[in-house]
Every structure is written in structure tokens, then in C-alpha cells.
Amino acid sequence: MKHLILILFLFIGQTAFSQTGLLPLDADKNVFYSDSGKPKKSKTEIFKEAQNWISKTFGNYENAVTFEDPQLGKLILTSYAPVSGIAYEYVRFDLTIECKEEHYNVRIDKLDGISTIHSPKRLGVKDNDAIMEKEVAVKTEQTKKKRTEAEAALNNAKADIESINNAMYKLMSDLKLSLTQSEN
């Protein structure tokens, strides 16, 4: 029952944020996603389960992990996630997991949108600014045709951002489930 509540809570939180159509930004205006959990496990157990999750989720552990230190309880990986957006097929990202006694933190940052039609593009505040500009255009367009075009451009941009948000929140919820599922 507690896992069902956890899944429901994660889904509601993910859906509520994703509906804004914006990327989450830190104080330096860089895209980031973060989460933490308090599984009743040792630092070593959390670290090993995080390693298992990486292998299961990303396939080749050695290719995904760019840094690991069991003593620090820290894992950093660089990988890709498919997104069902219009502008991007994949998002490349860095994911950092810090394990402590009965606690872990995860952060996803350094996101690049990957497309077959253009070079990778670092995602950031400019993407949120573009959404805001498109919202203004929708409100200020005088002709029905131009307003319809502006609405379509806004909806496409928001859909791209929402697909990225959904992919990142799904990764974090999968990790949380993996690290907390075998609790007593």
C-alpha cells in the first residue's frame, strides 16, 4: 500500500509540474531536476541498489557511469533518454546520485536536446523565455490566422518541454522505487 501511495504521489507531482510547460531552473538559471529519499538502508546498500538500477535502466554500466566512489557514496552518469517531442528525439543529461546512511539525493542537470536535424542544444532559460514569448504572441496577435499559428507554435513548444520533464521525472521515480521497494 505504501508503494502505491508513493507512486501516486510521484505521478501527481510530476503531472502538476509538467503542466506549466516550463523547465525547472536553479538559481543560476540552469535546468535541473532533483529528488531525495530516506530508505531505511545503509549507505552501502543504497549505493549497490543504485548501481543495479543504473545497469538495469541504461544497459551498459561502464558506458553510462563517468564517476563512482563507494567511500563517498557518489555515482555520476551521463546518458540519454528518449523523448516524444517535436524538436528532439533524445535528451542527453548528467545524473548524480549521492548515497548516505538511510538517505540519498539525486540531481539531473546539463541537459542537451538531441535531434537528427540539428546539433545538440543545451536546454536552459532561453527555452522558457521562448515559451513566454509565444504566450505573448498568442495574446497580441490581431488576425485569426496569425493567432492560430501562434497557438500551434506555443502548443508544440510546451509539448516538447513536457516530454522532457516527463522523461526526467520518470527516471527519478523509477530510481526512487528501486531504492525503496525492498524496505521492510
N, C-alpha and C positions, 0 to 999 in steps of 0.2 A: 504494500500500500504506500509506503514512504517513497518508493521509486516512482510510482505512478504520480504522486503529488509533485515530486521533483521534475519529472518530465513535463507535466502540465505547467508548472511554474516557469520552466525554461522556455517552453513554447510561447506562453503568453508574453513573457518579457521580450523574446525575440520578435514576435509579431508586433508588439506595441512600438518598439523602436523602429523596426523596419518600415512602418507605415509613414514615417516622416519623410522618407526619400532622401535622407542625407547621410553622409558618412560620419562616424563618431571621430572627433578630433581631440587631441590632448592640448595642453597649454601652449605648446609650440606650433599648433595647427598642423600636426602630423596625424594621419589616420592611425587609430589603434583600437583594439578590442581587448578587454581584459575580463578575467574571472578569477575566482578563488574558491576553495572548498576546504572543508575540515573533516576529511575521512579519519576514522579512529584507527590509524595505521602508523607504523614507524616511518621515518624518513626513507629508510632503505626499501621498505615495501612499496611506498608511493613511487619512488624512483624506478623500481623494477616494473611496476604496473604501467608507468608512463612509457617505458621502453617497449613493453609489449604492445601498448596501444599504437605507438609510432609504427612498429613493424606491421601490425595488422592494418592500419589505416593507409600507410604510404608505401607498403610493399618492401622496398629495399631499405633497411635501417641505415646501412653505411652510406648510401647516397643521400638520404634525407638529413641526417644529423651532421651539423657542422661543428658542434662543440658539446662535449659531455664531461662532467666532473662529478662522480658519485660522492666524493667527500663534500663538495659544495651543495650537492643535490640539484645540479643545474643541467638542463638539456636545452640546446638551441638547434632548431632545424629550419631549413629553407626548402620549401616545396611549392606545389601548385594545387589549386582546387578548381574544378570545373565550375563555371557559372553559366547560367542560361540567359545571358544578356544579349543585347543587340550589338553593343560596341566591343565586347570582349568574350572570348571563349574560355579563358582561364585567368586566374589571379595568382601571381607568384607572391609569396609572403614569408616572413620570418615568424616563427613561433617559439617562444621561450617558456619553459616550464621550470619553476623553482620549487623544489621539494623541501619541506621542513617537517619536524615531528608533528604529526596529526594536522598538517596544513600544507596546501600548495597554492601557488599563484601561476596564472598563465597570462601571457600577453602576446597578441598578434599585431605585428606592425610591418613597416616597409612593404606596402602593397604596391604591386605593379600590375596594371591591366595588360593582358596578353591577347593579341588578335593576329589573325593571318594576314590582315591588310595593312597593318602599320607596326612600327617598332613598339616594344613595351613602353608603357606610360606610367610614371609614378602617380598614384592616386593621392589626392590631398584636398586642401581647402579650395583650390580652383574648381574642383568638381562640384562642391557645394555652392560656390559662387555662381557657377553656370546654371544650376537648378534655380537659384534665386532670380537670376536674370530672366530665365524662361518664364517664371511665375509672373514677373513684372510685365513681360511681353504679352502674356495671355490677358492680363488685366487692362492693358493700354491699347491693344490693337483695335482699330476702328472698324475694319471691314470683317464680315463674317468669314470670308475665305482665309484671310491672314490670321484671324483668331483661331480658326480650326487648325491651321498649320502650326501655330504656336502651341496649341494644346497637345497636338500629336508629338511635337518635339519635347515638350515637358514630360509627357507620359513616358516616352521612350527613355529619357534621361533618368527619371525616377525608377523605372523598371530595371535599368542597368544597376543603379545603386542598390536597390532592394535585392537583386540577385546576388550581389557581392556580400551585402550584410547577411543574407540568409546562409550563404556558404560558410562565412566565418563563424556565425553563431552556431551553426550545426556542428562544426569542428569542436568548438568549446563544449557544447552539450554532450557530444559523444565522448570527449575526454572525461568530463565530469562523471558520466555514467560509468565509464570504465574504472575510474579511480574510487568510486563509492559503491559499486554494485556488490562487492563481496564483504561489505561491512556486516558485523554481527548485530 
